[in-house]
Amino acid sequence: MNNSFKKYENSLSSLRIGKIIFIEKWLSEMEIENYSINSDLSIDVNDSVFLDNKNLTELPDYIKFNKIQVFFSCENNNLISLKGFPEYISDCLYCCNNKIKFDAKDIRKICKVNYQIFS
């Protein structure tokens, strides 16, 4: 990558519009639809989120889920952090088979899950 593009990318990412573009691109790559990006750049999803088998170690710094209206699944990855996880999930959270086994107590510190947590 040439240096002028790198400088442009860094400048763009510091702007709100640049961050929104990065968020939308990542959501598209992860095949997440039916979402809205809030003014604080957190993400509400009016559907389930499937992040299974994506070889994730953690969510990117610019991804912060807020409300998930169905369930959130991030099984079979290499997750080492809950950073960026939703603040609220209306159904269940599936987080099995990751590098770290997150327990329900730790998950509930950052996320209100209405039903079960499978970890």
N, C-alpha and C positions, 0 to 999 in steps of 0.2 A: 504494500500500500504506500503511495507516495505521501510525503510529509504535508503537502498542502491539503490533501483530503483528510488526513488525520487531524490537522488543526481545525478544519471545518467541522468534522464530526464532533470533536471535543467542545467547540463553541456551541454547536447545535444542541448537544445533549445537556448543556447547562441551562438552556432555555426551556420553558414549560412545554412549548410545542414540540421540541426535540424529544423530550421525555415521553410525551404522548405517542409520538411516532414509534419509539423503541417499545413501549408497552403494547401498542397495537400489533406490531410486527411479531413480538414474542407470543402474544395470545393467538395470533393466526398460525404461527408455527406449531403451537401446542393444540391447535384445532379447538380452541375455546370460542364459543359464540354466545350470543344473547347476553352481552355484558354492557356495562356503562362505566365510564371512568369519572370518578368524583373530582370535585375541585381540589382536594388534597392529593390527587393522583392515585388514591386507592381504587380498587376494582370491585364492583358488585356484579355477580353473575346470576341471572335469572334461570338457572339450569344447573345441572351437575357439572363438576370439573373432573376430568380424567387425566391425570398426569402419570399414569402407570407406565412402567417400562420405558422411561425416557432417559435413563442413565443420568439423572439429576443428582448432584451432591448438595445443592441448595438452590433456592430460587434466586434469580438475578436481583441485584440491589434495587432496581427500579420497579420490581414487582411487589406489590403489597395488596393481597386480597382483603376485602372488607366483609361483605355479606355474600354467602353462597345459598341460593334458595332450595337446593335439593341436597346432594351429598358431594363430598370432596374426597377424591381418591388419588393417592400418590404411592401406590404399592410398587414393589419390585424395582426400586431405585437404589441409590447409594447415599441417601440423605444423611447429613450430619448436623443439620440445623432445622429449626422450625421457623426461621426468619422468613417473613413474607406470608406466613400462613393466615388464613381468614380469622377475623375477629368473631364471626358468627357463622354457624352452619345449621340450616334448618332441619337437616336429617342426620345422617351418619358420617363419620370420618373413617376412612380406610387408609392405614399407614403401615402395613405389614411389610416385612422383608426389605428393610433398609439397612444401611451400614450401622446405624444406631437404632436400638429399640427404644422408642419414645414411650413413656408410660402415660396412662390416662391423666394422672395428677399433673404432670408437666404440661401436657397438651391443654388441659382445662385452665391453666394459669393464663394462657394467651388467647384461648378460643372457647367461646360458648357453643357447645355441641348439644343440640336438642335431644338426640338419641344416643346410640352407642358409638364407642370408639373402638376400632379394631386395630391393634398395634402389635 
